[in-house]
Amino acid sequence: MVGIGILAVLAIAAAIGVITARQPVHSALYLVGNLLSLALLYLDLQAEFLAVAQVIVYAGAIMVLFLFVVTLLTAGKEDREPPEDLAGQRAWAGIVSIIVGIVLVALAIKYPGAELKVALPANFGNLQGIGRLLWGPDFIYLVGIAIMLLSAALGVLVLNPPKRERQIERQLAAAARAREAAAGAAVPKAESTNGKEGQGA
Amino acid sequence: MIYINWVVALAAILFTVGAIGVMFRRNPLIMFMASEMMWNAAALVFIAYAREFHDMNGQVMAFLIMGTAAAEVGIGLAIIVSVYHKRHRLDIDEISRMKG
């Protein structure tokens, strides 16, 4: 029970860190802490396979993807939140979400389910148990996940299509022209600074 | 001995924190991470009740949530990257109209 309390405090602290961190990188690291403490909680709830899958899929794959995108988009940039356009949106959102949170927590504490007193079935939560379900009665969910992941991969390819050769050539030509223009602009500038130096000397 | 209602209360708190993050922040990356926390809170409820009712179908649902979150992160980050390449700003209002 004490262990669960510590894990819960860690998870909540990391969650608050995610939404209050100034930089997205710090948010991502706090989210890793949140996911790992939840994985330990899963282990305590006898969901071995899901605890391991949480560490591998979330902390391993999804967070690495997040960190790639964060470093790609926000590297070395001052990241300040722009002002809110909708007047009063934050105040109302805060009020409503805190009320919803209090109601949810109160409901969760007030109506405890009756815990079954019989022993857990064999293979509860381990790889064998979940594999028997996924390849047996719940096979449709496994197929659904497979189709969903495949269509997500196709969707990513459609959203960011690989560039055609002609586009790349055009971009290279534009870059070369820009470089020439910059060089042309830089030469008189260099001369003028030389002149200044000469004057100073 | 685990008191399931406290675990569900923890999930409710995490869900609320995630919802506050989605509504308060303007950076789409941080909003995305907050929505990941909301997915995780739902998975935690499924796993808690699977433990309480001795029924592993809840764990299968949590597995489904994990797969859905993976697919969603791929698509969402692709949208964020392509919008950023067009506008060069990380602000959620840039995506408000979903128009190229």
Interface residues (C-beta under 8 A of the other chain):
Chain A: M1 I4 A8 A11 I12 A15 I16 V18 I19 A21 P24 S27 A28 L31 N34 L35 L38 L41 Y42 D44 L45 Q46 A47 F49 L50 A53 Q54 V57 Y58 A61 I62 L65 F66 V69 V70 L72 L73 T74 D79 E81 P82 E84 D85 Q89 R90 A93 G94 S97 I98 V100 G101 L104 V105 L107 A108 I109 K110 Y111 P112 G113 E115 L116 V118 L120 P121 F124 G125 G129 I130 L133 L134 D138 Y141 G144 I145 M148 L149 S151 A152 A153 G155 V156 L159 N160
Chain B: M1 I2 Y3 I4 N5 W6 V7 V8 A9 L10 A11 A12 I13 L14 F15 T16 V17 G18 A19 I20 G21 M23 F24 R25 R26 N27 L29 I30 F32 M33 A34 E36 M37 N40 A43 L44 I47 A48 Y49 A50 R51 E52 F53 H54 M56 N57 Q59 V60 M61 A62 F63 L64 M66 G67 T68 A69 A70 A71 E72 V73 G74 I75 L77 A78 I79 I80 V81 S82 Y84 L90 D91 D93
